[in-house]
């Protein structure tokens, strides 16, 4: 006769197997393609990141269903936000957010608030850099600021994504530092902004690193400073002579302005804990991929990751901060 411990072991293994099957049965996963909404134009930072995530998921078979990126930039991103807000109970929609998550409802009065969505995760914080054409006469942000001061109101054109959003908030801060007005020219996305600067249709931009890095590498653009409290940590050379770390902070150069932008993921109202957990785990796997690590390096992102109560607390604080920034800039709709 077989020893009884063999029988017990077999019974235990069966129980464990049954428990595992039950756990998987109770977990949620998409049953049809997931629509990944970008509340901004093509070629910008949010679009670039969304398509990178889409590619990583497909390449590594991280999900049974496909991911479909859809750009809905109308109304400073309101089109995308309202689409998700008005799709309660449909967890097959997710959205990548900029800080227009805060600025769009404040600046337009559109009936939307970040609390109308279900937070999933902060993927990263994005930097802003002051860019000019490579043959611009100024070598530092201080020289640029002096040129704006001496040039007088509206002589210099600053390009940016949208109106009353992050780029224009920074532009207003630069204007205050210079004591002179810039002509702010809004475009549909960060990719278009960079192209306009390369063509010298504008004099400067405050694009995200990922939106202008290709033009920096090609020699068409040059960075003057980064709008952060410390230099960027990436020391690998991005051009023949410079790394992200070689770019001084704007404060170092006499332009005391700082701003970081959210790159976060949300889903529809009423999403269950299991649905949120699926996306959190999916994004954790995405962040482990070498392609993601390269994106973080190329775009000089702050790769901060946050979920749950910590993310909700951060969002609450940032919402209040952006209300103050928008009020100071005179951008509040009401």
Order of alpha helices (4+ residues) and beta strands (2+ residues): alpha-beta-alpha-beta-alpha-beta-alpha-beta-beta-alpha-beta-alpha-beta-alpha-beta-alpha-beta-beta-alpha-alpha-alpha
